Amino acid sequence: MVQAAFANRAKIILETDENVIGLAVAGSWLTNEIDEFSDLDLILVTTGKITDDKNLMLDYAKRLGEFLSGFTGEHVGEPRVLICLYDNPLLHVDIKFVTLDEFHFRIETPEILLDKGGQLQSVINNTTPKFPHPDYQWIEDRFWTWIHYVLLKIGRGEYFEAYDSFGFLRTVVFGPLLHGKNGSLPRGVRKVESVLSEEDLNSLKQTIPRYDRQGLLASLRNSVLLYRQLRTAIFDDKIEWRTETETKVMSYFDEIENRMN
């Protein structure tokens, strides 16, 4: 397994570095799901904070293998991660740079590869991982405005803009809610093909539109239907439904649909 070979080599390279406290691995490694298409998720714990200096992050990455390219992960909300591509073999490696204090806060319990003085294990023994779960009220407060936005784009003929919005809804709303319904971690739409029930997967597929006005409107109807089903099944009575907004938006939906027939 090329990922294991890379990780073990990184451990050997880093263990003599005085600024390195430890190295751990996370992601699909933890569930024994790594295959030829998997990336490698490393966590590098250092005595001093180095994420303020991208060049220092790159220096570490370049020591670990035949480095091709690397960039920080602001686009996924994690600037502490350096997203790297290595050669021989061609391998995607994410390296998350944290201090020992930052290591206390984690979404899963990684496997330790290098642990000087047992410091990483001590943190793991005394903390609990917390995976971020969807905020149902946050979703409900926004969902109907998002539907209205897509309607505006369809009405104006901006089909690419409308089309892209469905991917956003699947990643932010439908994927996480369906994962929760099926008892898996809400990682967007990752692994939905193997995790969701056949019925739920088919419902999600119905949110993928054709590139034309009627196809977009039909998939938007399916998106509303799916959200209403999930909301009823999952949300508790503490969530305040935005019924007035929903009614107004769906009335506008009918208007746009009738106008385009």
C-alpha positions as a LaTeX table, in Angstrom:
\begin{tabular}{lrrr}
\hline
Residue & $x$ (\AA) & $y$ (\AA) & $z$ (\AA) \\
\hline
Met1 & 0.00 & 0.00 & 0.00 \\
Val2 & 1.66 & 3.20 & $-1.18$ \\
Gln3 & $-0.01$ & 5.31 & 1.51 \\
Ala4 & 1.49 & 3.19 & 4.28 \\
Ala5 & 4.93 & 3.31 & 2.69 \\
Phe6 & 4.75 & 7.11 & 2.48 \\
Ala7 & 3.55 & 7.44 & 6.09 \\
Asn8 & 6.27 & 5.18 & 7.44 \\
Arg9 & 8.94 & 7.07 & 5.49 \\
Ala10 & 7.59 & 10.37 & 6.84 \\
Lys11 & 7.83 & 9.00 & 10.37 \\
Ile12 & 11.50 & 8.11 & 9.90 \\
Ile13 & 12.30 & 11.50 & 8.37 \\
Leu14 & 10.54 & 13.50 & 11.08 \\
Glu15 & 11.57 & 11.63 & 14.22 \\
Thr16 & 14.96 & 13.41 & 14.39 \\
Asp17 & 13.39 & 16.88 & 14.06 \\
Glu18 & 13.52 & 18.60 & 17.47 \\
Asn19 & 10.46 & 20.73 & 16.63 \\
Val20 & 8.32 & 17.67 & 15.89 \\
Ile21 & 6.34 & 16.21 & 18.78 \\
Gly22 & 4.54 & 13.56 & 16.82 \\
Leu23 & 2.89 & 12.35 & 13.65 \\
Ala24 & $-0.54$ & 10.78 & 13.30 \\
Val25 & $-2.74$ & 9.57 & 10.47 \\
Ala26 & $-6.50$ & 10.01 & 10.06 \\
Gly27 & $-9.22$ & 9.64 & 7.44 \\
Ser28 & $-9.94$ & 6.37 & 5.63 \\
Trp29 & $-6.80$ & 4.84 & 7.18 \\
Leu30 & $-8.78$ & 4.50 & 10.43 \\
Thr31 & $-11.55$ & 2.40 & 8.89 \\
Asn32 & $-9.31$ & 0.20 & 6.74 \\
Glu33 & $-10.95$ & 1.62 & 3.62 \\
Ile34 & $-7.80$ & 2.78 & 1.87 \\
Asp35 & $-7.55$ & 1.67 & $-1.73$ \\
Glu36 & $-5.62$ & 2.83 & $-4.79$ \\
Phe37 & $-7.83$ & 5.93 & $-5.06$ \\
Ser38 & $-7.42$ & 7.08 & $-1.45$ \\
Asp39 & $-5.44$ & 10.09 & $-0.33$ \\
Leu40 & $-3.39$ & 10.14 & 2.87 \\
Asp41 & $-4.34$ & 12.37 & 5.81 \\
Leu42 & $-1.38$ & 13.17 & 8.07 \\
Ile43 & $-1.36$ & 15.26 & 11.25 \\
Leu44 & 2.00 & 16.79 & 12.11 \\
Val45 & 2.26 & 18.09 & 15.68 \\
Thr46 & 5.03 & 20.59 & 16.39 \\
Thr47 & 6.28 & 22.42 & 19.46 \\
Gly48 & 5.91 & 25.81 & 17.78 \\
Lys49 & 3.12 & 27.08 & 15.56 \\
Ile50 & 4.26 & 27.06 & 11.94 \\
Thr51 & 1.00 & 27.67 & 10.08 \\
Asp52 & 1.66 & 31.39 & 10.06 \\
Asp53 & 4.47 & 30.71 & 7.58 \\
Lys54 & 3.40 & 28.88 & 4.43 \\
Asn55 & 7.02 & 28.52 & 3.33 \\
Leu56 & 7.84 & 26.63 & 6.51 \\
Met57 & 4.87 & 24.31 & 5.89 \\
Leu58 & 6.15 & 23.71 & 2.37 \\
Asp59 & 9.66 & 23.04 & 3.66 \\
Tyr60 & 8.33 & 20.20 & 5.81 \\
Ala61 & 6.26 & 18.80 & 2.95 \\
Lys62 & 9.20 & 18.84 & 0.54 \\
Arg63 & 11.25 & 16.70 & 2.92 \\
Leu64 & 8.79 & 13.82 & 2.84 \\
Gly65 & 8.95 & 12.71 & $-0.78$ \\
Glu66 & 9.12 & 13.75 & $-4.43$ \\
Phe67 & 7.07 & 16.87 & $-3.96$ \\
Leu68 & 5.24 & 18.21 & $-7.01$ \\
Ser69 & 2.86 & 20.85 & $-5.70$ \\
Gly70 & 1.20 & 22.07 & $-2.53$ \\
Phe71 & $-1.23$ & 24.73 & $-1.35$ \\
Thr72 & $-3.09$ & 25.61 & 1.85 \\
Gly73 & $-6.71$ & 24.68 & 2.37 \\
Glu74 & $-8.52$ & 27.98 & 2.85 \\
His75 & $-11.05$ & 26.89 & 0.23 \\
Val76 & $-12.20$ & 24.06 & 2.50 \\
Gly77 & $-12.05$ & 26.18 & 5.65 \\
Glu78 & $-8.77$ & 24.75 & 6.96 \\
Pro79 & $-5.69$ & 26.92 & 6.32 \\
Arg80 & $-3.64$ & 24.66 & 8.60 \\
Val81 & $-3.82$ & 21.89 & 6.01 \\
Leu82 & $-1.29$ & 21.72 & 3.19 \\
Ile83 & $-2.75$ & 19.84 & 0.24 \\
Cys84 & 0.12 & 18.13 & $-1.55$ \\
Leu85 & 0.78 & 16.04 & $-4.61$ \\
Tyr86 & 3.81 & 13.76 & $-4.69$ \\
Asp87 & 5.36 & 11.70 & $-7.47$ \\
Asn88 & 6.68 & 8.13 & $-7.72$ \\
Pro89 & 4.05 & 7.08 & $-7.00$ \\
Leu90 & 1.59 & 9.86 & $-7.76$ \\
Leu91 & $-0.08$ & 10.41 & $-4.40$ \\
His92 & $-2.35$ & 13.03 & $-2.82$ \\
Val93 & $-1.32$ & 13.79 & 0.78 \\
Asp94 & $-3.01$ & 16.24 & 3.14 \\
Ile95 & $-0.73$ & 17.40 & 5.97 \\
Lys96 & $-2.42$ & 19.16 & 8.87 \\
Phe97 & 0.02 & 21.21 & 10.97 \\
Val98 & $-1.02$ & 21.69 & 14.60 \\
Thr99 & 0.52 & 22.44 & 17.98 \\
Leu100 & $-0.04$ & 20.14 & 20.94 \\
Asp101 & $-2.72$ & 22.50 & 22.28 \\
Glu102 & $-4.53$ & 22.40 & 18.93 \\
Phe103 & $-4.32$ & 18.61 & 18.89 \\
His104 & $-6.79$ & 18.57 & 21.82 \\
Phe105 & $-9.59$ & 19.51 & 19.42 \\
Arg106 & $-10.29$ & 16.83 & 16.84 \\
Ile107 & $-13.16$ & 15.29 & 14.90 \\
Glu108 & $-11.84$ & 11.72 & 15.16 \\
Thr109 & $-9.14$ & 9.80 & 17.00 \\
Pro110 & $-6.14$ & 9.37 & 14.69 \\
Glu111 & $-3.67$ & 6.52 & 14.71 \\
Ile112 & $-0.34$ & 7.61 & 16.17 \\
Leu113 & 2.77 & 6.94 & 14.09 \\
Leu114 & 5.29 & 8.98 & 16.07 \\
Asp115 & 4.85 & 10.17 & 19.65 \\
Lys116 & 7.82 & 11.64 & 21.50 \\
Gly117 & 7.35 & 11.22 & 25.23 \\
Gly118 & 3.84 & 9.88 & 24.78 \\
Gln119 & 2.42 & 13.39 & 24.52 \\
Leu120 & $-0.09$ & 12.65 & 21.76 \\
Gln121 & $-1.41$ & 9.55 & 23.51 \\
Ser122 & $-1.83$ & 11.56 & 26.71 \\
Val123 & $-3.98$ & 14.10 & 24.87 \\
Ile124 & $-6.08$ & 11.36 & 23.29 \\
Asn125 & $-6.57$ & 9.67 & 26.68 \\
Asn126 & $-7.88$ & 12.88 & 28.19 \\
Thr127 & $-10.05$ & 14.30 & 25.40 \\
Thr128 & $-13.01$ & 13.23 & 23.29 \\
Pro129 & $-13.35$ & 13.70 & 19.53 \\
Lys130 & $-16.30$ & 15.77 & 18.36 \\
Phe131 & $-17.44$ & 15.58 & 14.77 \\
Pro132 & $-19.41$ & 18.68 & 13.63 \\
His133 & $-23.03$ & 17.80 & 12.96 \\
Pro134 & $-25.53$ & 19.85 & 10.97 \\
Asp135 & $-27.27$ & 22.70 & 12.74 \\
Tyr136 & $-30.87$ & 22.04 & 11.75 \\
Gln137 & $-32.08$ & 25.53 & 12.62 \\
Trp138 & $-29.25$ & 27.05 & 10.60 \\
Ile139 & $-30.38$ & 25.00 & 7.60 \\
Glu140 & $-34.08$ & 25.79 & 8.01 \\
Asp141 & $-33.35$ & 29.51 & 8.36 \\
Arg142 & $-31.61$ & 29.48 & 4.97 \\
Phe143 & $-33.16$ & 26.74 & 2.86 \\
Trp144 & $-36.13$ & 28.62 & 1.43 \\
Thr145 & $-34.03$ & 31.66 & 0.52 \\
Trp146 & $-31.67$ & 29.30 & $-1.31$ \\
Ile147 & $-34.61$ & 27.84 & $-3.24$ \\
His148 & $-35.74$ & 31.34 & $-4.17$ \\
Tyr149 & $-32.22$ & 32.16 & $-5.37$ \\
Val150 & $-32.19$ & 29.13 & $-7.67$ \\
Leu151 & $-35.59$ & 30.16 & $-9.05$ \\
Leu152 & $-34.22$ & 33.61 & $-9.87$ \\
Lys153 & $-31.32$ & 32.08 & $-11.78$ \\
Ile154 & $-33.61$ & 29.75 & $-13.72$ \\
Gly155 & $-35.97$ & 32.63 & $-14.48$ \\
Arg156 & $-33.14$ & 34.75 & $-15.81$ \\
Gly157 & $-31.78$ & 31.91 & $-17.90$ \\
Glu158 & $-28.54$ & 31.59 & $-15.91$ \\
Tyr159 & $-28.65$ & 27.82 & $-16.06$ \\
Phe160 & $-25.02$ & 27.13 & $-15.14$ \\
Glu161 & $-25.44$ & 29.21 & $-11.99$ \\
Ala162 & $-28.64$ & 27.36 & $-11.14$ \\
Tyr163 & $-27.06$ & 23.99 & $-11.94$ \\
Asp164 & $-24.15$ & 24.62 & $-9.59$ \\
Ser165 & $-26.55$ & 25.48 & $-6.76$ \\
Phe166 & $-27.79$ & 21.89 & $-6.66$ \\
Gly167 & $-24.28$ & 20.68 & $-5.85$ \\
Phe168 & $-24.17$ & 23.17 & $-2.99$ \\
Leu169 & $-27.51$ & 21.94 & $-1.63$ \\
Arg170 & $-26.40$ & 18.31 & $-1.82$ \\
Thr171 & $-23.15$ & 19.03 & 0.02 \\
Val172 & $-24.53$ & 21.35 & 2.69 \\
Val173 & $-28.09$ & 20.06 & 3.21 \\
Phe174 & $-29.07$ & 16.74 & 1.66 \\
Gly175 & $-25.82$ & 14.81 & 2.07 \\
Pro176 & $-25.35$ & 15.57 & 5.78 \\
Leu177 & $-29.04$ & 15.02 & 6.59 \\
Leu178 & $-29.18$ & 11.74 & 4.68 \\
His179 & $-25.96$ & 10.56 & 6.33 \\
Gly180 & $-27.52$ & 11.32 & 9.71 \\
Lys181 & $-30.70$ & 9.48 & 8.81 \\
Asn182 & $-28.65$ & 6.44 & 7.81 \\
Gly183 & $-26.44$ & 6.50 & 10.89 \\
Ser184 & $-23.20$ & 7.66 & 9.30 \\
Leu185 & $-21.04$ & 10.73 & 9.84 \\
Pro186 & $-22.33$ & 13.79 & 7.95 \\
Arg187 & $-19.41$ & 14.19 & 5.54 \\
Gly188 & $-21.25$ & 16.00 & 2.76 \\
Val189 & $-21.90$ & 13.55 & $-0.06$ \\
Arg190 & $-18.84$ & 11.40 & 0.58 \\
Lys191 & $-19.53$ & 7.67 & 0.18 \\
Val192 & $-23.28$ & 8.19 & $-0.20$ \\
Glu193 & $-23.23$ & 5.52 & $-2.91$ \\
Ser194 & $-22.27$ & 2.87 & $-0.35$ \\
Val195 & $-23.81$ & 4.28 & 2.84 \\
Leu196 & $-27.35$ & 5.36 & 1.96 \\
Ser197 & $-30.32$ & 3.10 & 1.54 \\
Glu198 & $-31.37$ & 2.50 & $-2.05$ \\
Glu199 & $-34.47$ & 4.64 & $-1.54$ \\
Asp200 & $-32.50$ & 7.57 & $-0.12$ \\
Leu201 & $-29.84$ & 7.34 & $-2.81$ \\
Asn202 & $-32.51$ & 7.41 & $-5.51$ \\
Ser203 & $-34.08$ & 10.48 & $-3.88$ \\
Leu204 & $-30.70$ & 12.20 & $-3.91$ \\
Lys205 & $-30.20$ & 11.33 & $-7.57$ \\
Gln206 & $-33.45$ & 13.13 & $-8.35$ \\
Thr207 & $-31.77$ & 16.40 & $-7.34$ \\
Ile208 & $-29.37$ & 16.12 & $-10.29$ \\
Pro209 & $-30.94$ & 18.20 & $-13.07$ \\
Arg210 & $-30.80$ & 18.10 & $-16.82$ \\
Tyr211 & $-29.32$ & 21.20 & $-18.36$ \\
Asp212 & $-32.56$ & 22.85 & $-19.48$ \\
Arg213 & $-35.30$ & 24.90 & $-17.87$ \\
Gln214 & $-37.75$ & 22.08 & $-17.27$ \\
Gly215 & $-35.03$ & 19.79 & $-15.97$ \\
Leu216 & $-33.84$ & 22.40 & $-13.50$ \\
Leu217 & $-37.36$ & 23.12 & $-12.26$ \\
Ala218 & $-38.15$ & 19.42 & $-11.90$ \\
Ser219 & $-35.01$ & 18.79 & $-9.86$ \\
Leu220 & $-35.76$ & 21.83 & $-7.72$ \\
Arg221 & $-39.21$ & 20.37 & $-6.98$ \\
Asn222 & $-37.54$ & 17.11 & $-6.05$ \\
Ser223 & $-35.13$ & 19.00 & $-3.80$ \\
Val224 & $-38.01$ & 20.65 & $-1.95$ \\
Leu225 & $-39.76$ & 17.31 & $-1.58$ \\
Leu226 & $-36.61$ & 15.65 & $-0.23$ \\
Tyr227 & $-35.99$ & 18.47 & 2.24 \\
Arg228 & $-39.55$ & 18.34 & 3.53 \\
Gln229 & $-39.28$ & 14.57 & 4.03 \\
Leu230 & $-35.97$ & 14.86 & 5.86 \\
Arg231 & $-37.16$ & 17.76 & 7.98 \\
Thr232 & $-40.18$ & 15.76 & 9.11 \\
Ala233 & $-38.12$ & 12.65 & 9.81 \\
Ile234 & $-35.16$ & 14.24 & 11.56 \\
Phe235 & $-35.92$ & 17.64 & 13.09 \\
Asp236 & $-37.29$ & 17.77 & 16.63 \\
Asp237 & $-39.90$ & 20.17 & 17.95 \\
Lys238 & $-37.24$ & 22.66 & 19.04 \\
Ile239 & $-36.62$ & 23.63 & 15.41 \\
Glu240 & $-38.76$ & 26.54 & 14.27 \\
Trp241 & $-39.97$ & 25.97 & 10.74 \\
Arg242 & $-39.96$ & 29.09 & 8.55 \\
Thr243 & $-43.48$ & 28.37 & 7.32 \\
Glu244 & $-44.29$ & 31.88 & 6.11 \\
Thr245 & $-41.09$ & 32.06 & 4.05 \\
Glu246 & $-41.74$ & 28.57 & 2.69 \\
Thr247 & $-45.29$ & 29.49 & 1.63 \\
Lys248 & $-44.18$ & 32.68 & $-0.13$ \\
Val249 & $-41.30$ & 30.98 & $-1.93$ \\
Met250 & $-43.40$ & 28.03 & $-3.08$ \\
Ser251 & $-46.06$ & 30.43 & $-4.36$ \\
Tyr252 & $-43.34$ & 32.15 & $-6.37$ \\
Phe253 & $-42.17$ & 28.71 & $-7.53$ \\
Asp254 & $-45.65$ & 28.04 & $-8.93$ \\
Glu255 & $-45.66$ & 31.43 & $-10.63$ \\
Ile256 & $-42.29$ & 30.88 & $-12.31$ \\
Glu257 & $-43.27$ & 27.38 & $-13.38$ \\
Asn258 & $-46.60$ & 28.51 & $-14.84$ \\
Arg259 & $-44.97$ & 31.42 & $-16.63$ \\
Met260 & $-42.53$ & 29.12 & $-18.35$ \\
Asn261 & $-45.04$ & 26.52 & $-19.51$ \\
\hline
\end{tabular}
